Amino acid sequence: MESNESKSGKTFFPSGAIAFFILLLLLYALIWFTLYWIMIVRS
C-alpha cells in the first residue's frame, strides 16, 4: 500500500520521449535549412 501511494503521488514526466521529440525537431530543422541554403545558392 505504501509503495503504491508513493508511486501515484509522483507525477510521471516522459523526459526521454520529450528529448527524442526535440532531437527530431532539430534534425528536421537542419535538413530544412540545408535545402533552403542550397536553393538560395542555386538561384
Stockholm file with secondary structure:
# STOCKHOLM 1.0

chainA/1-43         MESNESKSGKTFFPSGAIAFFILLLLLYALIWFTLYWIMIVRS
#=GR chainA/1-43 SS CHHHHHHHHSCCCCHHHHHHHHHHHHHHHHHHHHHHHHHHHHC
#=GC SS_cons        CHHHHHHHHSCCCCHHHHHHHHHHHHHHHHHHHHHHHHHHHHC
//
